[in-house]
Amino acid sequence: MNNVAYYHFTIGKFKATIIGDGQAQFPPHPLYAPNASKTQVEDALSNHFLPTDFYTLQCNVMLLERDKEKILIDTGAGTSLGPQLGKLYHNLSAIHVKPEEITSILITHCHLDHISGLISENGAPNFPNALIFLAEKEWNFWKEDFIDLSPMLLEDAFKQNFINAAHRNLRPLRDKIQTFKFGQEVVSGVYAIDAVGHTPGHTAFLIQSDNVSFLNVGDVFHHPAFDLEHPEWATAFDQDPKQAYKTRIKMLDQAATDKVMLTSYHVPFPAVGHVRKKGNHYEWEGIMWKF
Ligand SMILES: [Zn+2]
């Protein structure tokens, strides 16, 4: 079975598309919610009618098109997490977008599942004409030879994969990387929002056009069953779980109050919807499929 995953919609003058990069299975605990018990995590999954022995991680990249501009937000996992992910390149061809037409790539953060689509298996840039936009704080962290991932609750070999992916995908593009500060308009109509915690420069992007607003929250939350329903649940990938929690609450409260439509990278495809506040947690309301 194979579904080509793309979903088109509009944000004012932008044509927006969510492009699925694929999915892969991981043990749910302790990767997702190391600060909860295995039973709590299994209960959360079964409450959502999901298997409890594995968790299916999806990655969903956003494409924004306006006139000749073609902007990607994140680039998928490339080959970093196995053959089930890394479908962005193939799925772009399904919507007749050529890699050389991509003008800008905005990166939410430099974890391997977000940046490994930048460089091909043979070491060449996948998007040769694109400028890469990255928060200054994020670039300053990941550009170093020594990257301190000690807060991540992962085995050393897995942590090393994150470091290798950052070096492999960012260093060849050094001359094309442009850094931004939070609050800045990165490309016309797309603003960088401080969403630090998950990584030191983790960024959300607010897209505005014709009085329509849309939020791309990156990894501010991962799955409706986990850190939406249990916003206090961390992930093993958080650099600063306490700050990630503060950011999550702040951004979700705002999104719920403003009723702003949003995408979150790991929410099940098409990964577009709204959040609703219920007591001290949140619910996901996915958009209805448009034919
Ligand atoms: Zn991620």
Residues whose N, C-alpha, C, O or C-beta is under 5 A from the ligand:
A	BS01	ZN	D113 D219
